[in-house]
Amino acid sequence: MADRSNKGLNLVLDLVRTQTPWSKIPPEIRKRYQSQLGTEDKWERLRIPWALQLHLPHHTTMLIPKSKFYYRALEAFRVKRMPYPYHYQREIIDLLGILPRRYYSELIATLLASERGFDEVPSFTARDVVRLINIDRNAYIRIANACKRDNQWSNVKRRHAVISRYLPPPPLEEGTPDPWWNVWTVGARKQEEGVEWEQKELNAFSTITQSESTLAGEVSRTGVNMLHCRGRVWFEVKLTPQDRITVPPLEGFVMNKLNRDQFERLMYEIFVTADESYTLQELATVLNADLRLVLDAASLYCRLGFAKRVPPHGESIALHVSWESEGGNQPTGGLERQGTDTDDLRDRIALVYDASVVSWLMMGSFSATLKQLSVSMFEVGRLRAKSVEQLITEIGKLDRNTAAAAGGEFLEYFEYSAALRRTLLSIQAGGKRKVSMFRLGSLANLDHKTRAKLLERYTCVVSIAPSRATTEHDQNPPSLGPPSRLCRSPWMKLFLYQSLQSGPASVLFSRGTRITTLPHPLRKYRRYLVVEWDASNSQVASSNPVTGKTEGLDGSGNGVLIVHRCEIVLLLNSRITLHPVFVQGYETMEFEDSKQGKLRERRTSSGHARWASAIMMAGCLKRDEDMRRIKSPNAHSKELTAVVPLPFPTTKADTKEKKNSIEGRGELGVPVEAYEVAKRVVMEFGVGRAVGYVRTLTEINPKTKEIKWIPLELEFGVVMFQHNSNTTQCKLLETDELLSEEALKSHANDMTAFAKRLDKFVSKYSSGPGKGWLPRHSLLFDGHSLRRLTLA
C-alpha cells in the first residue's frame, strides 16, 4: 500500500512538472490514482501549490491568470517567511512591481505589528533582511522599542504607519552585486517628484538600457548601487547546469529558526555536498534532486554571499574601472579562477565530528575567525580543505596560559581544541594528504545513496571518539570509526561483556518493567551508570550543547547519569515507563556500607512508598552527589577508570618494567592490569588495526578488598579528551602504518567482520531494525554471562 502511495505521489509530481492539464491525463491513470488526482476541479487546485513548491512558472493551461498566480506565490512565501522568490523575480516585478526590499520591509513590519521576535524569521530569510534593508537582531529590537514608545502604537490600525517611520534607509553597500550578475532596469526612467538623478546614476542607467544583457561589472559600481538602492534596477543571479560553486566559511549567517520546508532542506544538503569538482548538474544527480531547484538554491546562496561561483577557465569580463579604483567588491565572485580543493582527488581524508567539537570552539570565547569557522562547522556541516588549513592556523594562535588564567572550563576547551589541531596535522602528514571535515548530523540527514556518493571520493573516513552516533556506509571508503549504528547503543556494551565474560553487573530493562529492588548482582555497588534509550533512533538520548535540543543522530552529550544507590530504584521506575533503560554498576561499596545498604533494601519488601519514605527520612535524597550527568568523556572518575588507546604503540615496553610498574606502562601511561584487559578486547574481536580506546573499570571486592580491572566500554575513533592517548594515536596517523592502502583494506575487513558479529548478537535479543532494535525482554549480565532477567 505504501509503495503504491509513493508511486502515486511521484506520478502527481511528474504530471505537475510537465504542466499536464486534466484533459491530457489518460483515463486509465485517472482511474487508477483517483485518490491522488481526484476530480478535475481538485486537480486544478492541486497543480498550483505543487507548481509553487517545485518552482515552476505559470502555464497557459492553468485556470488562473498569470498575475494572480505570481501574487499567490508571493503570499505563500510571505506567510512562511521564506526568502523572496527570486526564481519568479522578473514576473513579479513586471506584473506586480514588488521588489525584494519592499517584500522584506512588509514582512518585518507585519512581524513588528504582531509584536513577535526577530528569531521568528528563518535563517536564510534573516540574512537577506540584513543584506537588503539593514535590520539585524539588535536593530529590530531598537525599532520595536521605539515603536512601543510612540503615542500612536496603541492604535492597532496605525501600527504599520508608525513602523514605517522607524525603518532604516536601505544600505548602499550591502546590496552590492558580484560583477558577473546580470542587471536589469525596472521599467523606463522616470523623474520622481523631488528626487534628482545624479550623473553616475544617469550614466549607469544609460549603459544598462543600451544593451539587451548587461553585467554589473560592466557598469559603474557606485552608479549601479545607487540605482539598486532607489529600486530602479534589479539583479539576476543566473547559473547554468555546467557552473560550479564553492562554499567558503560562513560570514553574516543569522542563527535563527528553521522553516523545515523542502527547499530549505535541499539548501542544507547542498551546504554539505557542494564541491568545486561537481557541476550543478552533477550535484543534482548526487542529491537525486530536481535540477531546477538545485540551480535556484545555488543562485540564492551566491546572492546571500554563502557561496561563490567558480568560473570556467578563460572566462573574462571587461570590468568598469570603478570596480577596482573604488575598492569594495573585487572580482572574487567568479571572475578569477579560484584554486580548488579537488584538483587532486587522491589521498583525501574525511574527518567526521559531532556537535561537541563545535561547542568547544563556540563556547571557548576564542577569536572571531575561529567563531566564524565554528558557525560554518555547525550550520554548513562541513569545512573544505582550505578552511581546515585556516582552522589549524587559528587554533595555533591560542595560548594555554591565557586559557588557564580564564579558569572554569576554558582550559578544557583549549585542550580539546589543541587535540583537534594535533589530529588534523597528523592526518595531513606534512601536506601529503588533504583533509575535509563533516558534521555527523549533516551526513546523517542525507539519504544513504547521497552519503555514499559523497564519501566515496575520499580515501578514508576518520571519526572523533567517542562519536555520539554513526552512519552506515559499509566500509567504502574504509572508516577509522564506529562500523555500525549499534556501536553507540547499550547493545555494544552487552556484546563486549558477553564476549569476554567480564564486565560490571548490568541490566537492560525493557519498557514497562516495574521493580521494587535491584537484581542481586547490582546490590554491591554504591553508584551506578544509567543510560536512557532514545527508541526513535536506537541511540542513547542526548542533548546538543549548542541548541539545547535532544539529538539522536548527532547529540553531543552521551546521556549517561551517575546515580547513588539511594535514588536508583526511584529513578528507574520513573524512566522505564517511557523507554528502555540500561543500568550498570560503577562504584562498589566497602563491606560496612554494604550492610547498611541491605537494611534499606529489606524495606523495599514492605512497599515502594514506605521504602522511599524511609530513605528520605534518613537524608539520602536530594544531595548534589546523588545524581550527576557525565557531560564529557573526561568526566569519568580517574580513580575508578583508565583509558587505553588503540592501536597499541609499536614500541614494546621492557618486560620487567611492565611486570613491576604500578603507575603505568611506557607510552600508554595506564596500569598494567588495564592494559591486559584492553589486550584481551583486541584479541577477542581482531581489532588490532582499529583507532579508538578501551575504557576499563576497577572493582573492589567488599570482603577480600581485592582490586580487579574489567572492561567498561569500547569506542572507535581518534581520542580528543585525553592528551596522552591523542598524542599516541597522532604519532601513528603521521605514518603510513594506519592510512596506507594495504592497512586500510585489512582494517575494513576487520571492521566488517566485527559489525556482522555485533548485528548477529543484537538480532538474538532485540526486536530487529524495523522496531528500533528494542530489547524483547529485560536482560541481566551478572559479571560472567548474559541471561534473561526474571522479576518476582
Protein Blocks (a to p, Z undefined) as FASTA:
>chain_A
ZZmmmmmmmmmmmmmmnopafklpcfklmmmmmmmnmpmklmmmmmmmmmmmnopacdfk
bcbdfklmmmmmmmmmmmnopacdfklmmmmmmmnopafklmmmmmmmmmmmnopafklp
cfklmmmmmmmnopafklmmmmmmmmmmpmklmpmklmmmmmmmmpccddfklmpccfkb
ccddehjadddehiacdfklmmmmmmmmmpmbdcfklpcfklmmmmmmnopaccdddddf
kbccdddddehiacdddekiaklmmmmmmmmmpcfkbcfklmmmmnopafklmmmmmmmm
mmnopaccdddehiacdddfklmmngpjdfklopaccddfklpmghiacddddfklmmmm
mmnopafklmmmmmmmmmnopacfklmmmmmmmmmmpcfklmmmngmjllmmmmmmmmmm
mmmmmmnnnolaccddddfklmmmpcfklmmmmmmmpfbdcdddddfbdcdeehpacddd
dfbfklmgfklmmmmmmmnopacddddddehiacfbdcfklmmpfbdcdddddfknopac
dddfklopacfklpcbeoiacddfklmmmmmmmmmmmmccddddfbdcdfklmmmmmmmm
mmmmnojklmmmmmmmnopgopfklpccdfbfklpcfklpccddddddfbdcdfklmmmp
mkbgcjnopafklmmmmmmmmmmnopakbgcdddddddddfklopacdddfbdcedddfk
bmklmmmmmmmmmmmmlmgmklmmmmmmmmmmmmmmmmmmmmmmmgbjknoopafbdcdd
ehjaccddddZZ
